[in-house]
Amino acid sequence: MIKEKTEKKTKKTVRKKKVIKKPEAKKLKKSVSKKKIEKKEIKAGSGKYFEAVGRRKTAVARVRIFTRGEKVILVNNKPFDVYFPMRKLQEVVKSPLVKMDCLGKFRITVVLKGGGFNGQAEALRHGITRALVKYKSDFRQELKKAGYLTRDPRMRERKKFGLKRARRAPQWQKR
């Protein structure tokens, strides 16, 4: 018997790079420095508002404080006590308003994305605090002392290869 050798044919796919020609980009001059906080007063249908962004872990809260209108806090078009049913999280959200004695003075609308309940509540607190500082710069010192203006930098550590999680090694077996 004669053994026949079969050759395996491999297909090589060659990807061609697409070259997109772009017109020369115009250089833009930046007139506002990074450290300078700019007051953002925008006239909308329901009056002027102050806008700020708060962050915690992977949660991002875009906060708008309106000086006019019904005095409620809306989170993703829901009342905040419905969105955050736990009392502890409600207190976290209200803490900068209580600290500055502004609890019933504003209509606050919030768009929250990412993270879990606790991260979202702390991101919302950070956003409300930043918006209050834009509304009245006198609030800055007291809110900074309370620790509400500091963005919590702690993030989840990335998973490493060969491990189950960031630092958790696979279970060791003797045999």
N, C-alpha and C positions, 0 to 999 in steps of 0.2 A: 504494500500500500504506500502510496505517495502522499505525503502531507502537503497540502497547498497552503501557502502563506497568503493571508488576506491582509491587504493594506487598508488601514483606516484612513479615510480622507477627512481631514479637518478643515472646517470652513473658517476662514479668517475674515472677520468683518472689519472693514476699514472705515472709520468715520472721518468725514471731511469737515474741517473747521469752517464755519460760516464767518465770513468777514463782513461786518456791517460798517460801512463808512458813515461816520457822523460828522456833521458840520462842526467847525471850530467852536468850542464852548466859549461863551462870553464870560469874562471875569467879573464877578460881582464883588463890590466893596461891602464889607461888613462894618456898619456904622455903630452897632450896639455891642458893647463888650459883654463877655460871658457872665461876669460877676454882677453886673447891674441888673436889678430886678425891675422889669417894666410893668407898669400898671396896665392891665388890659381891661378897658372899659368899652364894651361893645353895645350899641343900642340895638335891641331886638324888639320884636313885637310885644313882649311882656316887660319892657324896661331894660335898664342897663344891668350888666352882671360882671362878676369877677371870676375868671377861670383859672384853674390850677390842676396839676396832675400829681397824684400820690401813688407811691409804689411800696410793695412789700413782697419779698420772694418773687413769685411769678404773677402776682396780682397787680393790676393797673386800674386806678380809679380816676376818671376824668370828671372833675367837680365844677359845677357852676353855681355861684351864689347870687341870687337875684335880690335886689333891695325892695322890689314891689311884688305884689301877688300874694296868693294864699301861702301862709307860713307852714309849709310841710317839708319833709325830706323824702324825695322820691329816688329809689334805687332801681334802675332798669324798669322804669314806669310802674313800680310797685311801692307802696308805703314801706319805709325802712323797717318798721316793726314786723311786717309780714315777711320781708326778705331775710331779716335776721331775727328768727323767733327766740333765740336764746337771750336772756336778760343781760348776761355778761358782755356779749357782743354789742348789744344796744348801748350799754354804758361806755364801751370803748369808742363807739362812733360819736356819741354825744359829748364826750369828755372835753374837747377843745371849746365847744359852744358853752358848756357849763362853766368852764374855767374863766371865759371872758364875759360871762353873763349875757349871752346873745342867743339863748335857746329859742325864743319865739320871735326873733326879729327878721329872719331870712326865709326865702323859699329856695331850697337846695335841690338841684337835680344832679344825678350821678349816673355815669355809665361805667359799670364794673365788668372787667374781663379777667379770666385766668385765676389760678390759685384755688385755695379752699376757703372755708368760711372765716377762719381766724385771719388768714392772710388778707382776705378782701376787707375785713373790718378794719384792720390796721392800715391798709392802703387808703381806705376811705378817711380814716382819722388824719392821716398825713396830708391828703388832698384838701380836706376842709381847713386844716391848719394853715396850709400855704395860701389858700384863697382868702382866709381871714387876714393874713398879713398883707396881701395885696389890697384888701379893702381898707385896712387901717394899719399903717406901719408901726403905730404905738404898741400894738399887740405882740410884736416880735419878741421883745425881751422876756415877757412873762411866759409865752408859749415855748420859747427856747429853753428856759429854765425848767419847765415841766418835761422837756424831752420830746415834745410832739413834732418839732421841726426836723429832727434828725432822722434821716432815712436809714432804716435798719439794713445793714449791708449783708447780713447772713443769708446765704443761698445754699441750696442743696448741692452737695459735692457730686461730681460726675462719676459714672460707673467706669471702673478700670477693666481692661481685658484680663482674662484669667481669673477674675473674681466674680462673685455672685452680685455684689453691690459695690459701693465705693470702696469699702475696706473688708467686707465679709468674704473670707476665703472659703472654698469648697471644703466639705467635711473630710477630715483626714482619716484614711483607713490603714490599719496595720497590715492586713492581708486581703 
